[in-house]
Amino acid sequence: MIGLNVDAFDYPLPERLIAQSPLPERTASRLLALDRRTGAAEHLRFSDLHRLLKPGDLLVLNDTKVLPARLVGWKADTGAKAELLLLRDLGGGRWETLARPAKRLKAGTRLLFGGRREEPLLEAAVEREEEEGRRIVRFRWDGVFLEVLETLGTMPLPPYIKETLPDRDRYQTVYAKHPGSAAAPTAGLHFTPEYLERIRAVG
């Protein structure tokens, strides 16, 4: 097996160059095209993508829908703030999550979300501690879990994005269908239904 030096992918990126909100027009974002044969780079717009595709090329789209998977609540015993990011549905109300602050969320810890401490909308019990801040938790709720998530959860954003958008659909691709993604498939956010049709027309 060949080892991969992930440090080779590190590079400085000044905060002022990180967009905090998307452009109003999805296809207006910048696009950098690299010619693998010559090594030449070309600065384009995403709306130029169809020029780079040839008839017979295959475009694979991830049609998962991003869950409002970030839950902020409090510890039942102390009232201290706690946060869970839902990663994987294990069935039976159990989820693999990323917890913060992980060191204080030991097995047996109860977490409450929404409503009052006496009547929370959602409860979670930490069942098992995993590596790298992950926790296996079991939720308890009334009604439909996805509807509870829509009420209490927020969209998971990278730590370098400080602003939130009032329109949650802007964090979804236009072809998102099946709930389940813990993070937005960001490359797909630039497509519009009209532009997809234009690409289809290319073949």
PARO-131451 format. One line per field, with one value per atom (N, C-alpha, C): residue in one letter; x, y, z; atom name. Coordinates in Angstrom, 3 decimals, padded with zeros to 6 digits. Each point is the difference from the previous one (the first is absolute). Layout:
<bapas>
aa <- [A_...]
x <- [X_...]
y <- [Y_...]
z <- [Z_...]
at <- [CA_...]
</bapas>
This chain:
<bapas>
aa <- [M_M_M_I_I_I_G_G_G_L_L_L_N_N_N_V_V_V_D_D_D_A_A_A_F_F_F_D_D_D_Y_Y_Y_P_P_P_L_L_L_P_P_P_E_E_E_R_R_R_L_L_L_I_I_I_A_A_A_Q_Q_Q_S_S_S_P_P_P_L_L_L_P_P_P_E_E_E_R_R_R_T_T_T_A_A_A_S_S_S_R_R_R_L_L_L_L_L_L_A_A_A_L_L_L_D_D_D_R_R_R_R_R_R_T_T_T_G_G_G_A_A_A_A_A_A_E_E_E_H_H_H_L_L_L_R_R_R_F_F_F_S_S_S_D_D_D_L_L_L_H_H_H_R_R_R_L_L_L_L_L_L_K_K_K_P_P_P_G_G_G_D_D_D_L_L_L_L_L_L_V_V_V_L_L_L_N_N_N_D_D_D_T_T_T_K_K_K_V_V_V_L_L_L_P_P_P_A_A_A_R_R_R_L_L_L_V_V_V_G_G_G_W_W_W_K_K_K_A_A_A_D_D_D_T_T_T_G_G_G_A_A_A_K_K_K_A_A_A_E_E_E_L_L_L_L_L_L_L_L_L_L_L_L_R_R_R_D_D_D_L_L_L_G_G_G_G_G_G_G_G_G_R_R_R_W_W_W_E_E_E_T_T_T_L_L_L_A_A_A_R_R_R_P_P_P_A_A_A_K_K_K_R_R_R_L_L_L_K_K_K_A_A_A_G_G_G_T_T_T_R_R_R_L_L_L_L_L_L_F_F_F_G_G_G_G_G_G_R_R_R_R_R_R_E_E_E_E_E_E_P_P_P_L_L_L_L_L_L_E_E_E_A_A_A_A_A_A_V_V_V_E_E_E_R_R_R_E_E_E_E_E_E_E_E_E_E_E_E_G_G_G_R_R_R_R_R_R_I_I_I_V_V_V_R_R_R_F_F_F_R_R_R_W_W_W_D_D_D_G_G_G_V_V_V_F_F_F_L_L_L_E_E_E_V_V_V_L_L_L_E_E_E_T_T_T_L_L_L_G_G_G_T_T_T_M_M_M_P_P_P_L_L_L_P_P_P_P_P_P_Y_Y_Y_I_I_I_K_K_K_E_E_E_T_T_T_L_L_L_P_P_P_D_D_D_R_R_R_D_D_D_R_R_R_Y_Y_Y_Q_Q_Q_T_T_T_V_V_V_Y_Y_Y_A_A_A_K_K_K_H_H_H_P_P_P_G_G_G_S_S_S_A_A_A_A_A_A_A_A_A_P_P_P_T_T_T_A_A_A_G_G_G_L_L_L_H_H_H_F_F_F_T_T_T_P_P_P_E_E_E_Y_Y_Y_L_L_L_E_E_E_R_R_R_I_I_I_R_R_R_A_A_A_V_V_V_G_G_G]
x <- [000.843_-000.843_000.886_-000.317_000.771_-000.590_000.851_-000.462_-000.291_-000.973_-000.384_000.337_000.803_000.364_-001.055_-000.946_-001.097_000.493_001.185_000.539_000.261_000.150_000.257_-001.201_-001.184_-001.200_-000.249_000.843_-000.156_000.498_-000.734_000.446_-000.654_000.649_-000.575_-001.190_-001.084_-001.188_-000.484_000.274_-000.418_-001.521_-000.457_-001.430_-000.770_000.632_-000.710_-000.342_000.615_-000.275_-001.043_-000.517_-001.006_-001.387_-000.773_-001.353_-000.860_-000.709_-000.856_-001.449_-000.349_-001.347_000.089_-000.884_000.056_-000.515_000.403_-000.513_-001.482_-000.763_-001.437_-000.248_000.836_-000.135_000.969_-000.527_000.826_001.119_-000.254_000.993_001.047_-000.093_000.913_001.327_000.151_001.241_001.190_001.181_001.214_000.297_000.700_000.384_001.428_000.841_001.384_000.126_000.378_000.151_001.475_000.388_001.389_000.085_000.833_000.250_001.076_-000.395_000.946_001.142_-000.232_001.061_001.082_-000.433_000.967_000.336_-000.872_000.203_-000.490_-000.618_-000.488_-001.279_-000.089_-001.192_-000.774_-001.330_-000.852_-001.049_-000.154_-000.987_-001.308_-001.054_-001.296_-001.100_-001.242_-001.176_-000.611_-000.771_-000.627_-000.908_-000.561_-000.874_000.764_001.335_000.811_000.232_-000.489_000.290_-000.394_-001.125_-000.466_001.007_000.838_001.010_001.122_000.164_001.072_-000.435_-001.306_-000.537_-000.189_000.202_-000.163_-001.141_-000.632_-001.042_000.536_-000.780_000.430_000.635_000.370_000.535_-001.083_000.421_-000.933_000.125_-001.120_-000.053_-000.767_000.660_-000.607_-000.454_-001.283_-000.579_-000.382_000.318_-000.357_-001.351_-001.062_-001.341_-000.471_000.949_-000.408_-000.317_-000.957_-000.433_000.685_000.455_000.706_-001.004_000.260_-000.838_000.388_-000.960_000.373_000.582_001.217_000.556_000.752_000.060_000.711_-001.007_000.136_-000.909_000.746_-000.540_000.594_-000.983_000.437_-000.864_000.790_-000.383_000.679_000.012_000.963_000.102_-001.109_-000.653_-001.138_000.398_001.220_000.382_000.518_000.756_000.636_-000.571_-000.686_-000.492_001.053_001.204_001.084_-000.327_000.413_-000.263_000.696_-000.687_000.563_-000.494_000.801_-000.321_000.253_-000.907_000.168_-000.146_000.872_-000.136_-000.300_-001.171_-000.406_000.811_000.631_000.833_-000.637_-000.547_-000.507_-001.129_-001.095_-001.164_000.277_000.025_000.280_-001.279_-001.154_-001.281_-000.441_-001.311_-000.534_000.209_000.107_000.230_001.441_000.900_001.418_000.724_000.900_000.780_001.461_000.859_001.404_000.065_000.612_000.045_001.413_000.213_001.211_-000.418_000.598_-000.462_000.956_-000.577_000.783_-000.679_000.722_001.395_000.077_000.697_-000.001_000.500_001.006_000.581_-001.011_-001.013_-000.984_-001.259_-000.044_-001.177_000.364_000.026_000.362_-001.214_000.260_-001.097_-000.929_-001.308_-000.993_-000.506_000.687_-000.422_-001.319_-000.929_-001.267_000.051_-000.484_-000.042_-001.431_-000.334_-001.350_000.061_-001.027_-000.035_-001.412_-000.093_-001.281_-000.918_-000.986_-000.961_000.637_-000.583_000.519_000.726_000.776_000.742_-000.955_-001.174_-000.969_-000.705_-000.120_-000.710_000.768_001.143_000.767_-000.710_000.289_-000.574_000.757_001.267_000.850_000.982_000.204_000.982_001.008_001.196_001.035_000.788_000.332_000.846_001.253_001.172_001.260_000.169_000.068_000.160_001.454_000.773_001.383_000.905_001.213_001.004_000.872_000.199_000.847_001.183_000.891_001.177_-000.371_000.880_-000.077_-001.308_-000.482_-001.173_-001.333_000.010_-001.269_-000.675_-001.326_-000.789_-001.181_-000.310_-001.209_-001.084_-001.084_-001.071_-001.321_-000.912_-001.356_-000.961_-000.829_-000.956_-001.354_-000.727_-001.400_-000.781_-001.153_-000.793_-001.436_-000.870_-001.378_-000.197_-000.754_-000.287_000.992_000.316_000.875_001.374_001.053_001.334_000.446_-000.220_000.445_-000.720_-001.256_-000.731_000.563_000.395_000.643_001.322_000.757_001.267_-000.224_-001.031_-000.296_-000.286_-000.586_-000.329_001.222_000.822_001.083_001.372_000.226_001.339_000.339_001.295_000.482_000.926_000.233_000.868_001.448_000.678_001.410_000.858_000.775_000.860_001.453_000.929_001.424_000.325_001.010_000.324_000.426_000.421_000.437_-001.161_-001.207_-001.175_-000.691_-000.052_-000.543_-001.453_-000.439_-001.352_-000.941_-001.254_-001.025_-001.021_-000.615_-000.985_-001.406_-000.928_-001.376_-000.662_000.455_-000.585_000.809_-000.529_000.721_000.209_-000.908_000.106_001.253_000.595_001.218_001.177_-000.121_001.030_-000.270_-001.071_-000.345_000.268_000.338_000.067_-001.427_-000.177_-001.345_-000.543_000.853_-000.444_000.008_000.105_000.014_-001.355_000.020_-001.244_-000.059_001.063_-000.044_000.742_-000.699_000.673_001.085_001.084_001.035_001.387_000.249_001.349_000.255_001.193_000.374_000.715_000.328_000.651_-000.412_-000.060_-000.428_001.018_-000.469_000.900_000.272_000.974_000.131_000.225_000.672_000.238_-001.313_-001.018_-001.278_-000.879_000.368_-000.849_-000.065_000.892_000.071_-000.929_-000.577_-000.904_-001.387_-000.649_-001.418_-000.699_-001.322_-000.703_000.246_000.026_000.205_001.395_000.983_001.362_000.222_-000.652_000.067_-000.566_-001.090_-000.586_000.962_000.699_000.973_001.111_000.448_001.048_-000.504_-001.258_-000.585_-000.028_-000.268_-000.087_001.359_001.081_001.338_000.217_-000.739_000.124_000.832]
y <- [-001.189_001.189_001.249_000.964_001.239_001.011_000.578_000.996_001.330_000.721_001.291_001.082_000.956_001.106_001.099_000.015_000.971_001.430_000.163_001.350_000.693_-000.799_000.577_000.790_-000.209_000.703_001.288_000.301_001.226_001.202_001.097_001.240_001.176_001.157_001.166_000.554_000.297_000.595_001.131_001.240_001.137_000.014_000.369_000.006_000.910_001.094_000.948_-000.608_-001.116_-000.650_-001.112_-000.232_-001.033_000.630_-000.375_000.556_-000.450_000.945_-000.315_-000.269_000.336_-000.285_-000.246_-000.829_-000.319_001.139_-000.002_000.991_-000.255_001.054_-000.189_-000.984_000.054_-000.908_-001.163_-001.200_-001.171_-000.214_000.210_-000.311_001.101_001.072_001.134_-000.161_-001.052_-000.192_-000.226_000.214_-000.202_-001.488_-000.322_-001.382_000.007_-000.831_-000.128_-001.316_000.093_-001.193_-000.284_-001.271_-000.406_-000.996_000.304_-000.925_-000.986_-001.273_-000.984_-000.298_000.215_-000.289_001.064_001.262_001.091_000.645_-000.204_000.652_001.434_000.454_001.377_000.150_001.121_000.300_001.134_-000.098_001.021_000.422_001.321_000.543_000.229_-000.719_000.053_000.272_-000.033_-000.006_-001.390_-000.350_-001.324_-000.173_001.082_-000.055_-000.372_-000.097_-000.452_-001.508_-000.686_-001.423_-000.813_000.339_-000.796_000.024_001.046_000.068_-001.009_-000.439_-000.938_-001.454_-000.222_-001.353_-000.385_-001.290_-000.511_-001.006_-000.189_-001.030_-001.351_-000.666_-001.278_000.098_001.216_000.172_-000.326_-000.497_-000.376_000.977_000.565_000.906_-000.704_-000.249_-000.729_001.007_-000.072_000.941_-000.709_000.614_-000.513_000.602_-000.819_000.551_-000.106_-000.152_-000.007_001.415_000.078_001.278_000.217_001.210_000.300_000.121_-000.723_000.097_001.238_000.621_001.042_-000.706_-000.505_-001.023_000.542_001.302_000.581_000.342_-000.649_000.200_000.647_001.095_000.684_-000.083_-000.566_-000.152_000.175_-000.754_000.135_-001.332_-000.135_-001.197_000.030_-001.143_-000.056_000.279_-000.401_000.146_001.382_000.619_001.282_001.192_-000.262_001.091_000.569_-000.588_000.490_-000.269_000.917_-000.124_-001.228_-000.677_-001.173_-000.007_-000.599_-000.001_-001.372_-000.430_-001.249_000.270_-000.623_000.006_-001.429_-000.223_-001.343_-000.457_-001.159_-000.526_-001.192_-000.956_-001.231_-000.586_-000.314_-000.614_-001.497_-000.449_-001.402_-000.804_000.666_-000.673_-000.037_-000.107_-000.097_001.232_001.178_001.232_000.245_-000.902_000.140_000.669_000.929_000.716_000.055_-000.053_000.378_001.508_000.675_001.459_000.496_001.260_000.708_000.951_-000.125_000.709_001.115_001.073_001.096_000.503_000.203_-000.394_-001.492_-000.738_-001.460_-000.505_000.658_-000.491_-000.006_000.845_000.096_-000.807_-000.662_-000.795_-001.479_-000.495_-001.388_-000.903_-001.301_-000.964_000.187_000.017_000.213_001.429_000.946_001.395_000.159_000.748_000.307_001.423_000.168_001.308_000.340_001.286_000.471_001.076_000.000_000.954_000.568_001.319_000.649_-000.019_000.904_000.040_000.409_-000.459_000.287_-001.226_000.202_-001.106_-001.098_000.423_-000.979_-000.721_000.675_-000.575_000.276_-000.647_000.223_-000.647_000.511_-000.577_-001.245_-000.098_-001.118_-000.313_-001.281_-000.433_-000.933_-000.004_-000.924_-000.528_-001.270_-000.608_-000.535_000.381_-000.488_-001.460_-000.888_-001.424_-000.445_000.586_-000.472_001.130_000.030_000.975_-000.615_000.743_-000.435_000.960_-000.292_000.854_001.298_000.984_001.265_000.734_-000.057_000.782_-000.586_-001.214_-000.609_-000.680_000.045_-000.650_-000.732_-001.190_-000.703_000.400_000.578_000.461_-000.634_-000.080_-000.477_001.152_000.339_001.093_-000.510_000.886_-000.220_001.229_-000.192_001.119_-000.453_000.959_-000.261_000.440_-000.795_000.377_-000.578_000.781_-000.428_000.649_-000.824_000.502_001.098_-000.195_001.010_001.326_-000.048_001.244_000.697_-000.789_000.572_000.658_-000.678_000.574_001.311_000.043_001.231_001.156_-000.316_001.033_000.451_-000.966_000.303_000.144_-000.725_-000.069_001.181_000.194_000.996_-000.698_000.651_-000.573_-000.022_-001.133_-000.053_000.771_000.929_000.827_-000.185_000.165_-000.060_001.098_-000.203_000.977_001.364_000.044_001.285_000.818_-000.540_000.754_000.528_001.317_000.624_000.423_000.238_000.486_-001.158_000.158_-000.988_000.655_-000.800_000.509_-000.303_000.941_-000.281_-001.079_-000.144_-000.983_-001.293_-001.030_-001.269_-000.673_000.225_-000.673_000.421_001.122_000.450_-000.903_-000.793_-000.970_-001.362_-000.105_-001.252_000.126_-001.126_-000.002_000.006_000.431_000.069_-001.390_-001.025_-001.363_-000.880_000.610_-000.773_-000.668_-001.298_-000.750_-000.764_-000.728_-000.963_000.547_000.257_000.506_-000.958_000.558_-000.879_000.594_001.111_000.547_000.873_-000.137_000.819_001.280_000.117_001.212_000.210_001.239_000.315_-000.492_-000.675_-000.347_001.277_000.781_001.395_000.196_-000.921_000.181_000.043_-000.688_-000.050_001.212_000.861_001.153_001.007_-000.115_000.992_-000.312_-001.188_-000.363_000.596_000.320_000.354_-000.990_-000.161_-000.903_000.374_001.307_000.455_-000.358_000.142_-000.303_-001.486_-000.803_-001.457_-000.410_000.652_-000.285_000.399_001.102_000.429_-001.020_-000.557_-001.022_-001.268_-000.380_-001.173_000.192_001.217_000.294_-000.206_000.135_-000.223_-001.484_-000.833_-001.455_-000.658]
z <- [000.000_000.000_000.000_-000.836_-000.090_000.973_000.856_000.965_-000.696_000.525_-000.558_001.005_-000.396_000.863_-000.123_000.945_-000.096_000.218_000.607_000.188_-001.338_-001.046_-001.322_-000.518_000.623_-000.454_000.779_000.986_000.777_-000.798_000.109_-000.640_000.730_-000.010_000.688_-000.775_000.699_-000.619_000.903_-000.373_000.831_000.180_001.207_000.295_-000.943_-000.439_-000.870_-001.353_-000.345_-001.278_000.117_001.205_000.198_-000.071_-001.009_-000.144_001.169_000.624_001.138_-000.406_-001.216_-000.495_-001.503_-000.532_-001.428_-000.860_-001.262_-000.942_-000.251_-000.305_-000.275_-001.139_-001.030_-001.145_000.181_000.108_000.306_-001.022_-001.260_-001.033_-000.178_000.785_-000.195_000.729_000.768_000.753_-000.934_000.529_-000.791_-000.162_-001.074_-000.292_-000.521_000.601_-000.458_-000.759_-001.261_-000.833_-000.225_000.191_-000.188_-001.145_-001.000_-001.101_000.456_000.172_000.537_-000.966_-001.282_-000.983_000.006_000.066_-000.111_001.346_000.997_001.286_000.027_-001.096_-000.065_000.821_000.720_000.804_-000.656_000.073_-000.607_001.019_000.162_000.937_-000.741_000.437_-000.672_001.025_-000.489_000.863_-000.049_001.046_000.008_-001.217_-000.474_-001.179_-001.273_000.076_-001.143_000.027_001.018_000.155_-001.229_-000.629_-001.149_-001.151_-000.054_-001.060_000.216_001.251_000.323_-000.143_-000.116_-000.102_-001.468_-000.265_-001.360_-000.028_-001.155_-000.093_000.466_000.852_000.548_001.372_000.430_001.358_001.020_001.156_001.060_001.161_000.395_001.133_001.117_001.134_001.117_001.052_000.374_000.947_001.298_001.111_001.320_000.383_-000.009_000.216_001.456_000.944_001.399_000.466_000.900_000.548_001.345_000.235_001.245_001.141_001.067_001.193_000.809_000.677_000.971_001.226_-000.169_000.888_001.207_000.151_001.147_001.083_001.140_001.128_001.157_000.505_001.149_001.156_001.109_001.165_001.276_001.036_001.268_000.739_000.913_000.822_001.044_000.172_000.911_001.441_000.405_001.401_000.355_-000.899_000.327_-000.774_-001.096_-000.831_-000.927_000.005_-000.856_-001.476_-000.851_-001.429_-000.574_-000.901_-000.679_-001.433_-000.874_-001.429_-000.597_-000.868_-000.736_-001.488_-000.788_-001.445_-000.429_-000.590_-000.392_-001.205_000.125_-001.076_-000.707_000.778_-000.617_000.821_-000.693_000.639_000.187_001.252_000.311_000.193_-000.085_000.165_001.455_000.189_001.353_000.852_-000.636_000.746_000.371_-000.416_000.318_-001.172_000.328_-001.011_000.411_-001.000_000.201_-000.150_000.965_-000.010_000.268_-000.297_000.401_001.109_001.181_001.185_000.408_000.545_000.556_001.268_001.101_000.209_000.306_-000.823_000.082_001.347_000.573_001.253_001.143_-000.102_001.087_-000.281_-001.135_-000.351_000.091_001.228_000.266_-000.204_-000.044_-000.091_001.197_-000.274_001.044_000.073_-000.638_000.017_-000.754_000.574_-000.651_-000.525_-001.241_-000.642_-000.356_000.095_-000.286_-001.080_-000.858_-001.114_-000.137_-000.126_-000.239_001.207_-000.007_001.081_001.323_001.085_001.338_000.539_001.054_000.590_000.476_000.490_000.480_-001.158_-001.134_-001.142_-001.301_-000.189_-001.243_-001.185_-001.180_-001.220_-000.440_000.457_-000.410_001.124_000.265_000.990_-000.659_000.533_-000.490_001.185_-000.039_001.017_-000.677_000.519_-000.555_000.411_-000.979_000.277_-000.017_-000.900_-000.147_-000.482_000.507_-000.423_-001.090_-001.063_-001.106_-000.113_-000.939_-000.197_-000.720_000.121_-000.727_000.246_001.247_000.370_-000.413_-000.550_-000.412_001.183_-000.002_001.035_-000.653_000.546_-000.405_000.982_-000.504_000.880_-000.421_000.956_-000.280_000.295_-001.005_000.142_000.456_000.703_000.334_-000.418_-000.643_-000.493_-000.221_-000.195_-000.383_-001.440_-000.771_-001.374_-000.993_-001.038_-001.084_000.196_000.022_000.327_-000.975_-001.308_-000.967_000.200_000.441_000.273_001.234_001.002_001.189_-000.398_-000.877_-000.486_-000.734_-000.841_-000.742_000.945_001.162_000.978_000.792_000.430_000.938_-000.654_-001.089_-000.570_-000.891_-000.199_-000.955_-000.989_-001.120_-001.019_000.481_-000.152_000.396_-000.998_000.501_-000.853_000.414_-000.938_000.364_001.014_000.839_001.043_-000.543_-001.264_-000.549_-000.571_-000.004_-000.426_001.245_000.134_001.205_-000.176_-001.234_-000.246_-000.307_000.404_-000.343_-000.913_-000.850_-000.937_000.499_-000.182_000.421_-000.855_-001.240_-000.911_000.053_000.675_000.117_-001.342_-000.933_-001.293_-000.759_000.381_-000.693_000.327_001.086_000.353_-000.624_-000.806_-000.665_-001.495_-000.630_-001.458_-000.541_-001.242_-000.584_-000.297_000.035_-000.282_001.257_001.182_001.252_000.213_000.320_000.173_001.305_000.338_001.099_001.214_001.124_001.201_000.476_000.522_000.536_000.046_-000.690_-000.039_001.226_000.585_001.155_-000.415_-001.272_-000.499_-001.450_-000.395_-001.361_-001.019_-001.083_-001.108_-000.799_000.471_-000.421_-001.490_-000.667_-001.437_-000.767_000.518_-000.695_000.231_000.946_000.315_-001.142_-000.973_-001.071_-001.171_-000.004_-001.096_000.202_-001.117_-000.016_-000.925_000.122_-000.929_-001.464_-000.272_-001.375_-000.509_000.889_-000.451_-000.173_000.807_-000.167_-001.356_-000.392_-001.311_-001.127_000.199_-001.019_-000.146_001.125_-000.029_-000.680_000.295_-000.656_-001.518_-000.408_-001.434_-000.701_000.756_-000.552_-000.258_000.732_-000.180_001.063]
at <- [N_CA_C_N_CA_C_N_CA_C_N_CA_C_N_CA_C_N_CA_C_N_CA_C_N_CA_C_N_CA_C_N_CA_C_N_CA_C_N_CA_C_N_CA_C_N_CA_C_N_CA_C_N_CA_C_N_CA_C_N_CA_C_N_CA_C_N_CA_C_N_CA_C_N_CA_C_N_CA_C_N_CA_C_N_CA_C_N_CA_C_N_CA_C_N_CA_C_N_CA_C_N_CA_C_N_CA_C_N_CA_C_N_CA_C_N_CA_C_N_CA_C_N_CA_C_N_CA_C_N_CA_C_N_CA_C_N_CA_C_N_CA_C_N_CA_C_N_CA_C_N_CA_C_N_CA_C_N_CA_C_N_CA_C_N_CA_C_N_CA_C_N_CA_C_N_CA_C_N_CA_C_N_CA_C_N_CA_C_N_CA_C_N_CA_C_N_CA_C_N_CA_C_N_CA_C_N_CA_C_N_CA_C_N_CA_C_N_CA_C_N_CA_C_N_CA_C_N_CA_C_N_CA_C_N_CA_C_N_CA_C_N_CA_C_N_CA_C_N_CA_C_N_CA_C_N_CA_C_N_CA_C_N_CA_C_N_CA_C_N_CA_C_N_CA_C_N_CA_C_N_CA_C_N_CA_C_N_CA_C_N_CA_C_N_CA_C_N_CA_C_N_CA_C_N_CA_C_N_CA_C_N_CA_C_N_CA_C_N_CA_C_N_CA_C_N_CA_C_N_CA_C_N_CA_C_N_CA_C_N_CA_C_N_CA_C_N_CA_C_N_CA_C_N_CA_C_N_CA_C_N_CA_C_N_CA_C_N_CA_C_N_CA_C_N_CA_C_N_CA_C_N_CA_C_N_CA_C_N_CA_C_N_CA_C_N_CA_C_N_CA_C_N_CA_C_N_CA_C_N_CA_C_N_CA_C_N_CA_C_N_CA_C_N_CA_C_N_CA_C_N_CA_C_N_CA_C_N_CA_C_N_CA_C_N_CA_C_N_CA_C_N_CA_C_N_CA_C_N_CA_C_N_CA_C_N_CA_C_N_CA_C_N_CA_C_N_CA_C_N_CA_C_N_CA_C_N_CA_C_N_CA_C_N_CA_C_N_CA_C_N_CA_C_N_CA_C_N_CA_C_N_CA_C_N_CA_C_N_CA_C_N_CA_C_N_CA_C_N_CA_C_N_CA_C_N_CA_C_N_CA_C_N_CA_C_N_CA_C_N_CA_C_N_CA_C_N_CA_C_N_CA_C_N_CA_C_N_CA_C_N_CA_C_N_CA_C_N_CA_C_N_CA_C_N_CA_C_N_CA_C_N_CA_C_N_CA_C_N_CA_C_N_CA_C_N_CA_C_N_CA_C_N_CA_C_N_CA_C_N_CA_C_N_CA_C_N_CA_C_N_CA_C_N_CA_C_N_CA_C_N_CA_C_N_CA_C_N_CA_C_N_CA_C_N_CA_C_N_CA_C_N_CA_C_N_CA_C_N_CA_C_N_CA_C_N_CA_C_N_CA_C_N_CA_C_N_CA_C_N_CA_C_N_CA_C_N_CA_C_N_CA_C_N_CA_C_N_CA_C]
</bapas>
